[in-house]
Amino acid sequence: MLDSLKKNPGLLWGVAARDGKAQNIIDDTASDILAAPHDWCWMHFALSDHRARRFLEDFDTAPAAAREMLLEDETRPQLHLGPGCAWGVIPDFEKDFAEKDFGEGSVAFYLDASHLITTRHHPMRVVDEVREKIQNTTPPPAPVDVFVMLNERFVEIAEKRFAVFARWIDRLEDRVLGEQGDLDKTGLGSVRREVARFHREFASLRASYARAMNSRVPIPDNPVSPHLPALLQAAEDFDRDATGLSERARLLYEEIDTRIASATNRSLQTLTIISTLLLPPTFVVGAFGMNVPDIPWAGDHSGFWWAFGLCIAVVGASWAVLKRYDIL
């Protein structure tokens, strides 16, 4: 590995644990720091850098399947176990340099007793926060503990967002049931979309951890195996929370849609009744407005009022007919 490091591996940042302390690694100092005795190292790469890709292709410490996973564009959460190592993809949150989240993201990883390798295509929030945390932790946790911390931090952020979504849905539910406000501008669609995204991610995590824990082929000395029950339980818990929020949002969306449709139907019914009542007088006015001989009351000074009275009588008769058949 050190020969590859001397060629500038395209390292974004890294951490080396030695003598109970964490030391930062940058691209220029990676070979010197890792040449000295150390307990383990965490190296984080951007796949947009071709030097990082060359380094990972030659990283013979990891199995070929792990190297392929680190280099490909897979975003579906998954976990694979090998003798003394593990690799896969875990979810994260994209962010910009102003620390603003941009939605879903993912990080590919490989770990064994001495290494933690992570790769990404865009800046990620969870890996940066965990790196800052372990830099201030004495002694630094082992690679598998960092992997657990990455999962736990993602769950913590998701839990906070779930709490925000739940409060928002509670308030919206009160508005809908109380028939208050403009229900057509609730923004419920964006909340449903993000909750559905969390549901997909936690469902994938749950499935991958369950498959790894219930593997028919025994994996000797795997560092992740002891942590799988807790990771699986957390994924199941939040998958249920996401499912519950998604169901509440869906039912609320349907209730709002029903109320909007009902209001629209009432408006259309009112317009239909008005149009029905105006049709007969419109016919009367059109008939008396024809420029032909023998129009009734054409030469009578009170002809306008006779025609007006006829319009009122026709409207009254139409109203009576509609009431008779319970249309009004």
TAPESUL-V663220 format. One record per residue. N is the residue number from 0. SS is DSSP state (H for helix, E for strand, L for the rest). NEAR is the number of other ideal C-beta (glycine too) atoms within 10 Angstrom. Layout:
n-><N:N>
ss-><SS:SS>
near-><NEAR:NEAR>
This chain:
n-><0:1:2:3:4:5:6:7:8:9:10:11:12:13:14:15:16:17:18:19:20:21:22:23:24:25:26:27:28:29:30:31:32:33:34:35:36:37:38:39:40:41:42:43:44:45:46:47:48:49:50:51:52:53:54:55:56:57:58:59:60:61:62:63:64:65:66:67:68:69:70:71:72:73:74:75:76:77:78:79:80:81:82:83:84:85:86:87:88:89:90:91:92:93:94:95:96:97:98:99:100:101:102:103:104:105:106:107:108:109:110:111:112:113:114:115:116:117:118:119:120:121:122:123:124:125:126:127:128:129:130:131:132:133:134:135:136:137:138:139:140:141:142:143:144:145:146:147:148:149:150:151:152:153:154:155:156:157:158:159:160:161:162:163:164:165:166:167:168:169:170:171:172:173:174:175:176:177:178:179:180:181:182:183:184:185:186:187:188:189:190:191:192:193:194:195:196:197:198:199:200:201:202:203:204:205:206:207:208:209:210:211:212:213:214:215:216:217:218:219:220:221:222:223:224:225:226:227:228:229:230:231:232:233:234:235:236:237:238:239:240:241:242:243:244:245:246:247:248:249:250:251:252:253:254:255:256:257:258:259:260:261:262:263:264:265:266:267:268:269:270:271:272:273:274:275:276:277:278:279:280:281:282:283:284:285:286:287:288:289:290:291:292:293:294:295:296:297:298:299:300:301:302:303:304:305:306:307:308:309:310:311:312:313:314:315:316:317:318:319:320:321:322:323:324:325:326:327>
ss-><L:H:H:H:H:L:L:L:L:L:E:E:E:E:E:E:E:E:L:L:E:E:E:E:E:L:L:L:L:H:H:H:H:H:H:L:L:L:L:E:E:E:E:E:E:E:L:L:L:H:H:H:H:H:H:H:H:L:L:L:L:L:L:H:H:H:H:H:H:H:H:L:L:L:L:L:L:E:E:E:E:E:L:L:E:E:E:E:E:E:E:E:E:E:E:L:L:L:L:L:E:E:E:E:E:E:E:E:E:E:E:L:L:L:E:E:E:E:E:E:L:L:L:E:H:H:H:H:H:H:H:H:H:H:H:L:L:L:L:L:L:L:H:H:H:H:H:H:H:H:H:H:H:H:H:H:H:H:H:H:H:H:H:H:H:H:H:H:H:H:H:H:H:H:H:H:H:L:L:L:L:L:H:H:H:L:L:H:H:H:H:H:H:H:H:H:H:H:H:H:H:H:H:H:H:H:H:H:H:H:H:H:H:L:L:L:L:L:L:L:L:L:L:L:H:H:H:H:H:H:H:H:H:H:H:H:H:H:H:H:H:H:H:H:H:H:H:H:H:H:H:H:H:H:H:H:H:H:H:H:H:H:H:H:H:H:H:H:H:H:H:H:H:H:H:H:H:H:H:H:H:H:H:H:H:H:H:H:L:L:L:L:L:L:L:L:L:L:L:L:L:L:H:H:H:H:H:H:H:H:H:H:H:H:H:H:H:H:H:H:H:H:H:H:L:L:L:L>
near-><18:10:8:18:21:11:12:16:23:18:21:19:16:25:21:21:22:17:9:10:13:22:17:12:24:11:17:9:15:24:18:12:18:18:12:9:7:15:17:20:22:25:26:22:24:16:18:11:16:9:16:23:18:15:22:24:14:13:18:10:13:20:16:9:12:24:19:15:20:25:16:12:8:14:16:14:24:20:22:20:21:17:10:14:24:24:24:25:23:23:25:25:21:17:18:10:6:5:9:9:13:12:10:15:20:23:21:26:26:27:25:22:13:16:17:22:25:25:23:20:15:14:18:20:19:23:25:16:17:23:20:10:15:18:14:8:16:9:13:23:17:17:26:21:15:24:25:19:18:23:21:15:18:26:20:12:16:19:13:10:16:18:11:10:21:15:10:15:18:11:10:21:15:10:16:19:10:8:9:9:11:8:17:10:7:17:9:19:10:9:20:19:11:17:25:15:14:22:20:16:24:25:17:19:28:21:17:21:26:15:13:21:16:9:14:4:5:8:16:8:9:20:18:24:17:10:18:19:11:13:23:19:12:21:23:16:14:22:20:13:20:23:15:14:22:17:12:18:23:14:11:20:17:10:14:17:13:11:14:13:10:10:13:10:10:10:10:10:12:10:10:11:15:10:10:16:17:14:13:17:18:13:12:18:14:9:13:18:9:8:5:7:6:5:14:12:14:10:7:10:7:9:14:11:11:12:18:14:11:18:17:11:13:17:17:12:11:17:15:10:12:14:10:9:7:6:12:13>
